[in-house]
Amino acid sequence: MPDHARHILQYAGRLLSRKAYSEHALRQKLTGRFGPDPAIENVIDKLKALNYLNDLQLAADLAAGWAGRKGWGSRRIRHELQSRGYAGEAVEAAAARADAEHEPGQRLEEAVAKWLRIHGAPGRLGDLKRLENYLLRQGFEPHLIGKRISAISILPEENEHDRE
């Protein structure tokens, strides 16, 4: 291995010793430091062969964390992984693993409970729409959201005359 490629490999090793990178992110980091260099692809191939760079595992770990800690739905997980440069195979495998480890229906129930705890029971249709938008942003499937929201009844708001 030429000295230049060894220098790139050592730098990549230092980066990976601090935190895990996707193939896309590491390639960007190395290209930013060394410019467009054909040795970068050789280094990435070597790191993949040594299993220091594993997009499938990293994407699955990220997805499981987001599903567990943040309670995100599959759509949000897929979107976030794609925006970080993961390939379609890694994205789908990661979303499937997250769904297997953390039941989507349970995550939806936890998200609804959180929203209700913060905002209280809905008093009008606008409140249900805000809940629906929140759940969509969290990445839950629209058909699941529709079923869950239809089960929530609207409580009439107190008006000024009721308080007297």
PyMOL commands that set and color helices and strands:
alter all, ss='L'
color gray80, all
select helices_A, chain A and resi 3-18+23-34+38-49+55-70+74-83+88-101+104-119+125-137+142-150+160-163
alter helices_A, ss='H'
color red, helices_A
deselect
rebuild
show_as cartoon
